[in-house]
Amino acid sequence: MGDVLVIELPNRLDAVGVSAVEKKFAEAIATHKGQVLVDMSNVEFVASLALRMLLTNHKVMKQQGGELSLCGLQPQITEIFRKSRFDTLFKLYPDRETALDTLGE
């Protein structure tokens, strides 16, 4: 959407879910120069593999001069991010519209 690449993730980011999206996710981020917004509004479960995938790609975006932001985290996912301190690494937005309004400025 504009200069912001929006990626929607599946509802379960367990080992199977991560392996299904990890390669395409990394390729999309590596080829996009700019802002990336990961819409997690459908995600109901995240395993440590999912956190690793997000962190690895967050670092790639930083090296490219971009930013990886997240939106739509369910309460249980927000709690996992808070406990793991991932909420201090990523810009978190309540929903896609708010994120796009902010990132598009």
C-alpha positions in Angstrom: 0.0 0.0 0.0 1.9 3.0 -1.2 5.5 2.7 -0.1 4.5 0.3 2.7 4.7 -3.4 2.0 1.9 -5.1 4.0 2.3 -8.8 4.9 -0.5 -10.8 6.5 0.5 -13.8 8.6 -1.5 -17.0 9.2 -3.4 -17.7 12.4 -0.9 -20.2 13.8 2.8 -19.5 13.7 4.0 -22.8 15.1 6.7 -24.9 13.4 4.4 -25.8 10.5 3.1 -22.2 10.1 6.5 -20.6 10.2 8.0 -23.1 7.7 5.1 -22.3 5.3 5.8 -18.6 5.3 9.4 -18.0 6.4 11.1 -18.2 2.9 8.5 -16.0 1.1 8.5 -13.6 4.1 12.3 -13.2 4.0 12.3 -12.8 0.2 9.6 -10.1 0.3 11.5 -8.2 2.9 14.9 -8.5 1.2 13.5 -7.1 -2.0 11.4 -4.3 -0.6 13.2 -1.0 0.1 11.1 0.9 2.6 8.6 0.2 5.3 7.2 -3.2 6.0 4.0 -3.7 8.0 3.2 -7.2 9.3 -0.5 -7.6 9.9 -0.9 -10.1 12.8 -4.6 -9.6 13.3 -5.3 -13.2 12.4 -2.4 -14.7 14.5 -3.7 -16.6 17.5 -0.5 -18.5 18.4 3.2 -17.8 18.1 6.1 -20.2 18.8 9.6 -19.2 19.5 10.4 -19.9 15.8 8.0 -17.1 14.8 9.7 -14.7 17.2 13.1 -15.6 15.7 11.7 -15.1 12.1 10.4 -11.7 13.0 13.6 -10.7 14.8 15.9 -11.9 12.0 13.9 -9.9 9.4 13.7 -6.9 11.7 17.5 -6.8 11.6 17.6 -7.2 7.8 15.2 -4.2 7.5 17.3 -2.1 9.9 20.4 -2.9 7.8 18.6 -1.8 4.6 17.5 1.5 6.3 13.9 0.4 6.6 11.7 -0.6 9.4 9.5 -3.6 10.2 6.4 -2.7 12.2 3.6 -4.9 13.5 -0.1 -4.3 13.8 -3.2 -6.1 15.1 -1.7 -8.2 17.8 -4.2 -10.2 19.8 -4.1 -9.8 23.6 -2.3 -13.1 24.2 0.3 -12.3 21.5 0.8 -8.8 22.9 1.5 -10.5 26.3 4.1 -12.8 24.7 5.8 -9.7 23.1 5.8 -7.9 26.4 7.3 -10.8 28.4 10.0 -11.4 25.8 10.6 -7.6 25.5 9.9 -7.7 21.7 7.5 -4.8 22.4 10.6 -2.6 22.8 12.1 -3.8 19.4 9.1 -3.3 17.1 6.8 -0.4 16.5 3.4 -1.9 17.4 0.1 -0.5 16.1 -3.4 -1.5 17.2 -4.7 -2.0 13.6 -3.7 -1.7 10.0 -5.4 1.6 9.4 -3.6 3.3 12.3 -0.2 1.9 11.2 -0.7 3.0 7.5 -1.7 6.5 8.6 1.4 6.8 10.7 3.9 5.1 8.4 2.6 6.9 5.4 3.3 10.3 6.9 
